[in-house]
Amino acid sequence: MAEKITAENLRSAKADYVIIDVREADELESGKIEDSLHMPLGLAIRNAKKKQIEDLRDKKICTYCGTGYRGNIAADELAKEGFDAVTLDGGYPSWNQ
């Protein structure tokens, strides 16, 4: 299980994180966190394993999805590859509360 961050804590530290939205493209119609990068779950995992996001290696990463499930998987896989990654507790809906 990946470490989690609350929406409140992420809001107060947003400038410290690269925020990655791991939802699929059609899910973005409901909105997204401003300035987040869109990188669907499978792509995020492949990019980490193939060393294609090394420019993010020295940054804090926060992943999120629609419910928290895929965001957790993404953060866990990124952490296994040596990234400093957490996930947004509750996913995108928690950001809008």
C-alpha positions as CSV (number, residue, x, y, z in Angstrom):
1,M,0.0,0.0,0.0
2,A,1.3,3.4,-1.0
3,E,1.4,6.3,1.5
4,K,-1.6,8.6,1.3
5,I,-2.0,12.3,1.5
6,T,-5.3,14.1,2.3
7,A,-6.7,16.6,-0.1
8,E,-6.3,19.3,2.6
9,N,-2.6,18.5,3.0
10,L,-2.0,18.3,-0.7
11,R,-3.6,21.7,-1.2
12,S,-1.3,23.3,1.3
13,A,1.8,21.6,-0.2
14,K,0.7,21.5,-3.9
15,A,3.8,23.4,-5.1
16,D,6.0,20.7,-3.6
17,Y,4.4,17.9,-5.8
18,V,4.2,16.8,-9.3
19,I,0.6,15.6,-9.5
20,I,-0.2,12.8,-11.9
21,D,-3.7,11.9,-12.9
22,V,-3.8,8.2,-13.7
23,R,-7.4,8.1,-15.0
24,E,-8.3,7.3,-18.6
25,A,-8.8,10.2,-21.0
26,D,-12.6,9.9,-21.0
27,E,-12.7,10.4,-17.2
28,L,-11.1,13.8,-17.5
29,E,-14.4,15.2,-18.6
30,S,-15.5,15.4,-15.0
31,G,-12.5,17.8,-14.3
32,K,-9.0,17.4,-13.0
33,I,-6.6,19.0,-10.5
34,E,-5.2,22.1,-12.0
35,D,-1.6,21.7,-13.4
36,S,-1.7,17.9,-13.0
37,L,-0.1,15.6,-15.6
38,H,-2.3,13.1,-17.4
39,M,-0.6,9.7,-17.5
40,P,-3.0,6.7,-17.4
41,L,-2.1,4.0,-14.9
42,G,-0.5,1.5,-17.4
43,L,1.5,4.2,-19.0
44,A,2.7,5.6,-15.7
45,I,4.0,2.1,-14.7
46,R,5.6,1.5,-18.1
47,N,7.3,4.9,-18.0
48,A,8.7,4.2,-14.6
49,K,10.0,0.8,-15.5
50,K,11.4,1.9,-18.8
51,K,13.1,4.9,-17.1
52,Q,11.2,7.4,-19.3
53,I,10.2,9.7,-16.4
54,E,13.7,10.1,-14.8
55,D,13.2,13.8,-14.8
56,L,10.7,13.2,-12.0
57,R,13.1,11.1,-9.9
58,D,14.1,13.9,-7.6
59,K,10.6,15.3,-7.1
60,K,7.7,14.4,-4.8
61,I,4.9,12.7,-6.8
62,C,1.2,12.5,-5.9
63,T,-1.0,10.2,-8.0
64,Y,-4.8,10.2,-8.1
65,C,-7.6,8.6,-9.9
66,G,-11.4,8.4,-9.7
67,T,-11.7,6.5,-6.4
68,G,-8.2,6.0,-5.0
69,Y,-7.7,2.5,-6.2
70,R,-5.6,3.1,-9.3
71,G,-3.9,6.0,-7.7
72,N,-2.7,3.7,-5.0
73,I,-1.4,1.1,-7.5
74,A,0.4,3.9,-9.4
75,A,2.1,5.3,-6.3
76,D,3.0,1.9,-5.1
77,E,4.6,0.9,-8.4
78,L,6.4,4.3,-8.6
79,A,7.8,3.8,-5.1
80,K,9.0,0.3,-6.0
81,E,11.0,1.9,-8.9
82,G,12.6,4.4,-6.4
83,F,10.3,7.4,-6.8
84,D,9.0,9.5,-3.8
85,A,5.3,8.8,-4.5
86,V,2.1,9.2,-2.5
87,T,-1.5,8.9,-3.5
88,L,-4.4,11.2,-2.9
89,D,-6.6,9.6,-0.3
90,G,-10.1,9.1,-1.8
91,G,-9.1,10.1,-5.3
92,Y,-10.4,13.0,-7.3
93,P,-13.7,13.2,-5.5
94,S,-11.9,14.1,-2.3
95,W,-10.3,17.1,-4.0
96,N,-13.7,18.6,-4.7
97,Q,-15.1,18.3,-1.2
